[in-house]
Amino acid sequence: VQLVESGGGLVQPGGSLRLSCAASGVTLSSYDVGWLRQTPGKEREFVATMKRSEETTSYADSVKGRLTISRDNAKNMVYLQMNGLKPEDTAVYYCNRVERSWDWGQGTQVTVST
């Protein structure tokens, strides 16, 4: 399995980004998947997840109402729409399976700053 995250960048507070996760070697729609983020010295934490069935989503309290996870089954991709970004959202963002993670991708850096 190979995961490739993209779409990060530098954005001002209140701005938006759309992260993408492309997968090869696995069909994402067959698994519960999510987006995680990591800051220096801390472990990765899930910020958004999506179940394979019914596409039920859940979010960390810190991002509710601002981040939205979605999936395009035809393209085998998962997205994270990020609106109302705050400086505390600055992190490297990764996508992966919710349980028994696959090999990690390189992640994509999101920096929220003036």
N, C-alpha and C positions, 0 to 999 in steps of 0.2 A: 504494500500500500504506500502510495506517495501522496502527500498533501502539500499544496502550494497556496499560501495565503498572499493576497495582494490588496492594494487600495489604500494603504496607510499614507500618512504624510503629516505635514505641519498645518495646523488650522487654528484660527483664533477662537477664543471662548465664544460659545453660542453657535459655532459653525457645524457643518455636517460632513460626514464621510460615508462611503459605502465600501465595506470590506468584502472581498470575494475569497472563496475557498474552492479550489479545484482538486478533485480526487481522481486518482488512477489506481486500478487494481481492486477497486471495491465499489459497490453501488451504495451511495450514501443513503438513499431512501430506505434501505433495509436495516438501518441502525438508528438508535437514538444518538444524535450528534449535538455538538454545541460549540460555542466560542468561549475561549478562556483568555485571560490576560495576565501578564506578569510584569512586575516592577522589580528593580534591582534589590536583591536581598530578601525577596518574598517568593512564596510558592505560587504557582499558577492557580487561578481561581476562575471558576465558571461564572460568566456574566449572562449567558443566554443558552438555553437548550431547546431542542425540538425532538419530540418522540416520533418514531418511525410511523406509528399508527395514529391516524387522526391529526397528525401534525400539531399536537398539543405543545404549546410553548411555555417556558417559565423563565423568569428573569431574577437576577440579584436585585435586592431592594435599591441599591445605589444607582441602578440604571433603568428601573421601571419607568415607562412612559417616554423614554428618550431613545432606547435602542430596540430594534426589531430584527429578529432572526427570520429568515425565509429560505426556501429551497426551490431550486429549479431541477426537477427530476430528469427532464429531457437533456439538460446540460450536465447533470451530475455535479451540481455546484450548490454551495450553501453561502448565504450572504448575511451580512450584518449591517443594517442601516443605522447610522449613528447620527442623531440630531441633538441639538442643544448641548454640545460637548463642553465639558468642564476641564480645568487643568488637572483634576484628580483622575481623569480618564486616560491620562498619559501612561502608556504602557506598550509592551509588545503583545500583539493579539495573535492567538492561534486558534485553529479549529481542530476538533478531534472527536472521536467517539466518546460518549459519556462514560461508559464502563469499559474496562480493559482497553486502554487507549492504543491506537496504532503508533507507528513511528512518527515522531514530531516533525512538522515542517519547519521552515526557517522563521516563520512568523512574519508579521508586518508591523512596523513601528508607527504608532499614533502619538503625535505630540501636540498638545493643546496649550498654546501659549500666545501671548501678545508679542 
